[in-house]
Amino acid sequence: MNKYVFEDKTLNDAKEKALKELNINEENLIILSEKENKGLLKKSYVLEVSTIDDVILFIKKTLNEILKLMSIESNLEVRRRDNKIDIKIFSNNNSILIGKNGRNMKALQTIIRQIVKNYVPIKLMITIDVENYNDKRVRNLEYLAKNIAKEVANTKVETKLDNMNSFERRVIHNILSNNKYVYTISEGEEPNRHVIIKPREE
């Protein structure tokens, strides 16, 4: 990952120099480290920085290297909003990358997050999706949640859903959060945690 070093009389001056020379705004600047240099006659401050764009390039390079080792041909599409980086992978072997219930995809996401965390001190939310698997999964969960919610509202009998990961449970909770007739709770311990859809008392 590209790193840049800037030195000036104060930390703020060093940061302003970085912003000017890199031609970026403060939102795109990542401060990796800062150090005070004390001399006999003067002192200065040294900043080591990178940029969000450099982090994205680093992620793409790392992912491409991993996929190449897996003998998978792929194209990456990256979108960034504030500190959230969304990566979509389109490959010649999506089933391997996704894995059962998205496990391989989630493992790949965890690896990339950890690698970036080792270099970047700020919190970045990195998500990986293969061939829109997450988008399709969300649509399926929405359909499931609404149908079961209707049934629970009509029968007044609660329904326990299958075990789900935290992402899937959050989708169910969000979809039904404003429902007038049912509400949701999570129960159980990982990896056997699940959502229960319950009827509201009239």
Sequence and secondary structure as in RCSB ss.txt:
>XXXX:A:sequence
MNKYVFEDKTLNDAKEKALKELNINEENLIILSEKENKGLLKKSYVLEVSTIDDVILFIKKTLNEILKLMSIESN
LEVRRRDNKIDIKIFSNNNSILIGKNGRNMKALQTIIRQIVKNYVPIKLMITIDVENYNDKRVRNLEYLAKNIAK
EVANTKVETKLDNMNSFERRVIHNILSNNKYVYTISEGEEPNRHVIIKPREE
>XXXX:A:secstr
   EEEEESSHHHHHHHHHHHHT  GGGEEEEEEEEEE SS EEEEEEEEEHHHHHHHHHHHHHHHHHHTT  EE
EEEEEETTEEEEEEEES HHHHH GGGHHHHHHHHHHHHHHHHH  S  EEEEEETTHHHHHHHHHHHHHHHHHH
HHHHH   EEEEE  HHHHHHHHHHHTT SSEEEEEES TTS EEEEEE   
